[in-house]
């Protein structure tokens, strides 16, 4: 897993449902740990292709730790 979500703090108040895993806040694809989401385009004929357009989200929350933050997963080396 190239960019796994990690735990931030423990939730001691069981009445508040908070995400348990988070992406990082270091910007940049190479060596960064923000959550990178790449855009996907669909043509009129029904074929899909990945666009060069992407967005970065700092501290994106996930229900669990250890899940992949990037969509699709990509190498951070």
VMD Tcl script that draws the C-alpha trace (Angstrom):
set ca {
  {0.00 0.00 0.00}
  {1.59 3.24 -1.16}
  {-0.27 5.77 1.01}
  {-2.07 4.13 3.89}
  {-4.41 6.03 6.23}
  {-3.08 6.33 9.76}
  {-4.80 6.97 13.08}
  {-4.88 10.54 14.39}
  {-6.36 10.40 17.90}
  {-8.41 7.91 19.85}
  {-12.11 8.66 20.16}
  {-13.03 8.35 23.84}
  {-16.59 9.64 23.39}
  {-18.56 6.74 21.90}
  {-21.51 9.00 21.09}
  {-19.49 10.88 18.44}
  {-18.76 8.94 15.27}
  {-15.48 10.21 13.83}
  {-13.25 8.81 11.11}
  {-10.53 6.55 12.50}
  {-7.97 6.91 9.70}
  {-6.61 9.97 7.93}
  {-4.45 10.82 4.97}
  {-1.49 13.05 5.65}
  {-1.04 16.78 5.12}
  {2.26 16.86 3.22}
  {1.45 18.25 -0.24}
  {2.86 16.80 -3.42}
  {2.61 13.47 -5.18}
  {6.28 12.51 -4.99}
  {6.98 11.88 -1.33}
  {3.80 13.60 -0.14}
  {1.00 11.91 1.81}
  {-2.13 13.92 0.99}
  {-4.97 11.90 -0.55}
  {-4.68 12.12 -4.34}
  {-7.84 11.57 -6.39}
  {-7.44 11.36 -10.17}
  {-10.27 12.32 -12.49}
  {-11.79 9.80 -14.87}
  {-13.46 10.77 -18.12}
  {-16.11 8.81 -20.01}
  {-16.53 9.29 -23.73}
  {-19.88 9.26 -25.50}
  {-19.09 5.77 -26.78}
  {-18.89 4.46 -23.23}
  {-15.13 4.07 -22.79}
  {-13.33 5.35 -19.70}
  {-9.90 6.92 -19.49}
  {-7.91 8.37 -16.65}
  {-7.32 12.10 -16.94}
  {-4.14 13.95 -15.99}
  {-6.33 16.12 -13.72}
  {-6.18 15.29 -10.02}
  {-6.96 16.82 -6.65}
  {-5.13 16.59 -3.34}
  {-6.98 16.52 -0.03}
  {-5.17 17.07 3.25}
  {-6.30 15.01 6.25}
  {-9.03 13.14 4.39}
  {-10.88 10.96 6.90}
  {-11.59 7.24 6.46}
  {-13.61 4.81 8.55}
  {-10.57 2.59 9.18}
  {-6.81 2.91 9.38}
  {-4.61 1.12 6.87}
  {-6.78 1.76 3.80}
  {-5.31 3.23 0.61}
  {-5.73 7.03 0.50}
  {-5.07 7.46 -3.23}
  {-7.57 6.66 -5.95}
  {-6.28 4.85 -7.90}
  {-3.35 3.69 -5.77}
  {-0.01 5.07 -6.96}
  {3.64 4.77 -6.03}
  {4.96 7.62 -3.89}
  {8.64 6.90 -4.55}
}
mol new
graphics top color blue
foreach p $ca { graphics top sphere $p radius 0.5 }
foreach p [lrange $ca 0 end-1] q [lrange $ca 1 end] { graphics top cylinder $p $q radius 0.2 }
display resetview
